[in-house]
Amino acid sequence: MSLNEIQEKVKTFLMEELEIDEDKIAGDARLKEDMGIDSLEVVDVVVLVEEEFGFKMKPEDFKTLLTLDQFCQFIAERVG
């Protein structure tokens, strides 16, 4: 799966499941500060990543992932 495909899937579930406005979803957007993903939504994202990409992610992983680009790269490294 390409990085672009991952980015599109992530963008889609952020808009549909977390109801984040499309204009807030950009590669350099910060997950917490710019997109407003709070600790409860992190749990939702963990579940969505497992459903969409087939690997288990821990909520603690978000401590090092600051931007959407970092998040998508994290996924890309695990799905090959």
Backbone as CSV, one residue per row, in Angstrom:
resi,resn,N_x,N_y,N_z,CA_x,CA_y,CA_z,C_x,C_y,C_z
1,MET,0.849,-1.178,0.000,0.000,0.000,0.000,0.894,1.240,0.000
2,SER,0.610,2.169,-0.897,1.437,3.376,-1.009,1.094,4.383,0.097
3,LEU,2.012,5.306,0.293,1.784,6.353,1.288,0.561,7.191,0.913
4,ASN,0.367,7.442,-0.376,-0.810,8.206,-0.814,-2.109,7.477,-0.481
5,GLU,-2.129,6.152,-0.678,-3.322,5.368,-0.344,-3.593,5.422,1.157
6,ILE,-2.541,5.338,1.946,-2.676,5.422,3.405,-3.231,6.792,3.789
7,GLN,-2.677,7.846,3.204,-3.138,9.196,3.512,-4.615,9.370,3.175
8,GLU,-5.048,8.828,2.052,-6.461,8.943,1.663,-7.373,8.190,2.635
9,LYS,-6.967,6.977,3.032,-7.775,6.216,3.993,-7.860,6.937,5.327
10,VAL,-6.727,7.463,5.789,-6.695,8.182,7.067,-7.574,9.430,6.984
11,LYS,-7.441,10.171,5.910,-8.250,11.380,5.726,-9.736,11.031,5.756
12,THR,-10.115,9.964,5.064,-11.512,9.552,5.014,-12.035,9.200,6.394
13,PHE,-11.292,8.381,7.164,-11.843,8.016,8.474,-11.796,9.163,9.471
14,LEU,-10.874,10.095,9.305,-10.885,11.269,10.183,-12.121,12.122,9.930
15,MET,-12.494,12.258,8.666,-13.677,13.060,8.327,-14.963,12.327,8.703
16,GLU,-15.041,11.037,8.375,-16.295,10.300,8.587,-16.512,9.874,10.032
17,GLU,-15.482,9.356,10.663,-15.645,8.808,12.010,-15.461,9.850,13.112
18,LEU,-14.510,10.759,12.934,-14.245,11.759,13.974,-14.848,13.117,13.634
19,GLU,-15.437,13.219,12.428,-16.093,14.444,11.981,-15.176,15.664,12.017
20,ILE,-13.941,15.458,11.572,-12.984,16.556,11.471,-13.185,17.213,10.105
21,ASP,-13.235,18.532,10.089,-13.417,19.265,8.830,-12.251,19.005,7.893
22,GLU,-12.579,18.823,6.618,-11.559,18.521,5.610,-10.473,19.586,5.556
23,ASP,-10.834,20.832,5.765,-9.842,21.909,5.683,-8.832,21.888,6.830
24,LYS,-9.100,21.132,7.871,-8.161,20.987,8.986,-7.199,19.820,8.769
25,ILE,-7.490,18.975,7.788,-6.689,17.774,7.560,-5.625,18.072,6.510
26,ALA,-4.404,18.284,6.984,-3.259,18.552,6.108,-2.057,17.814,6.677
27,GLY,-1.080,17.554,5.836,0.088,16.778,6.249,0.820,17.337,7.446
28,ASP,0.944,18.659,7.500,1.667,19.273,8.611,0.756,19.654,9.775
29,ALA,-0.522,19.298,9.673,-1.468,19.601,10.762,-1.124,18.755,11.991
30,ARG,-1.137,19.391,13.135,-0.876,18.681,14.393,-2.145,17.962,14.821
31,LEU,-1.971,16.709,15.222,-3.117,15.856,15.547,-3.968,16.437,16.665
32,LYS,-3.337,16.865,17.733,-4.095,17.361,18.885,-4.458,18.831,18.732
33,GLU,-3.462,19.665,18.464,-3.682,21.099,18.472,-4.519,21.581,17.285
34,ASP,-4.218,21.093,16.072,-4.890,21.603,14.873,-6.173,20.834,14.540
35,MET,-6.132,19.512,14.729,-7.305,18.704,14.374,-8.194,18.401,15.567
36,GLY,-7.698,18.682,16.760,-8.525,18.530,17.957,-8.760,17.095,18.401
37,ILE,-7.852,16.185,18.050,-8.013,14.791,18.477,-7.644,14.702,19.955
38,ASP,-8.631,14.375,20.779,-8.395,14.296,22.220,-8.143,12.843,22.634
39,SER,-7.931,12.644,23.930,-7.562,11.311,24.415,-8.643,10.261,24.163
40,LEU,-9.905,10.648,24.192,-10.973,9.690,23.893,-10.980,9.303,22.420
41,GLU,-10.724,10.281,21.565,-10.701,10.003,20.133,-9.479,9.188,19.725
42,VAL,-8.410,9.279,20.493,-7.228,8.456,20.222,-7.612,6.983,20.268
43,VAL,-8.443,6.613,21.214,-8.898,5.221,21.317,-9.666,4.830,20.056
44,ASP,-10.517,5.725,19.564,-11.252,5.466,18.318,-10.287,5.283,17.151
45,VAL,-9.270,6.123,17.081,-8.293,6.041,16.001,-7.543,4.710,16.055
46,VAL,-7.185,4.275,17.252,-6.494,2.984,17.416,-7.348,1.853,16.835
47,VAL,-8.628,1.861,17.133,-9.543,0.843,16.615,-9.652,0.949,15.095
48,LEU,-9.777,2.156,14.582,-9.888,2.359,13.135,-8.632,1.905,12.401
49,VAL,-7.463,2.161,12.977,-6.210,1.720,12.353,-6.182,0.203,12.264
50,GLU,-6.598,-0.466,13.335,-6.618,-1.927,13.305,-7.585,-2.448,12.240
51,GLU,-8.759,-1.832,12.128,-9.751,-2.262,11.134,-9.277,-1.983,9.706
52,GLU,-8.716,-0.808,9.478,-8.339,-0.385,8.126,-7.012,-0.969,7.651
53,PHE,-6.054,-1.118,8.585,-4.696,-1.476,8.173,-4.208,-2.814,8.744
54,GLY,-4.955,-3.408,9.655,-4.654,-4.759,10.113,-3.513,-4.921,11.091
55,PHE,-3.180,-3.891,11.837,-2.190,-4.067,12.904,-2.653,-3.327,14.148
56,LYS,-2.160,-3.797,15.289,-2.554,-3.187,16.559,-1.642,-2.004,16.869
57,MET,-2.288,-0.932,17.225,-1.594,0.287,17.617,-1.950,0.558,19.071
58,LYS,-1.034,1.147,19.798,-1.301,1.471,21.198,-1.552,2.974,21.329
59,PRO,-2.445,3.352,22.231,-2.658,4.790,22.446,-1.361,5.534,22.782
60,GLU,-0.424,4.840,23.432,0.852,5.471,23.795,1.657,5.886,22.565
61,ASP,1.421,5.207,21.433,2.134,5.547,20.199,1.894,7.002,19.803
62,PHE,0.773,7.553,20.196,0.441,8.930,19.829,1.313,9.961,20.533
63,LYS,2.006,9.557,21.588,2.862,10.513,22.299,3.999,11.006,21.416
64,THR,4.434,10.169,20.462,5.541,10.567,19.585,5.064,11.038,18.215
65,LEU,3.795,10.850,17.915,3.249,11.240,16.617,2.559,12.591,16.759
66,LEU,3.185,13.620,16.221,2.659,14.965,16.412,1.825,15.458,15.240
67,THR,2.207,15.070,14.012,1.506,15.581,12.827,0.843,14.444,12.050
68,LEU,-0.023,14.824,11.137,-0.683,13.836,10.283,0.336,13.093,9.425
69,ASP,1.343,13.804,8.904,2.388,13.142,8.120,3.112,12.081,8.936
70,GLN,3.451,12.384,10.186,4.122,11.411,11.049,3.227,10.203,11.300
71,PHE,1.948,10.450,11.498,0.985,9.375,11.730,0.898,8.457,10.511
72,CYS,0.800,9.038,9.322,0.708,8.234,8.096,2.006,7.472,7.844
73,GLN,3.145,8.083,8.131,4.431,7.399,7.976,4.525,6.227,8.944
74,PHE,4.057,6.418,10.167,4.018,5.356,11.176,3.239,4.157,10.645
75,ILE,2.096,4.408,10.047,1.274,3.339,9.482,2.009,2.676,8.321
76,ALA,2.595,3.483,7.432,3.296,2.954,6.259,4.426,2.008,6.650
77,GLU,5.129,2.334,7.723,6.241,1.486,8.179,5.765,0.143,8.684
78,ARG,4.515,0.060,9.102,3.990,-1.189,9.659,3.227,-2.044,8.652
79,VAL,2.689,-1.421,7.624,1.947,-2.204,6.628,2.795,-2.579,5.424
80,GLY,4.022,-2.048,5.395,4.944,-2.409,4.319,4.583,-1.735,3.060
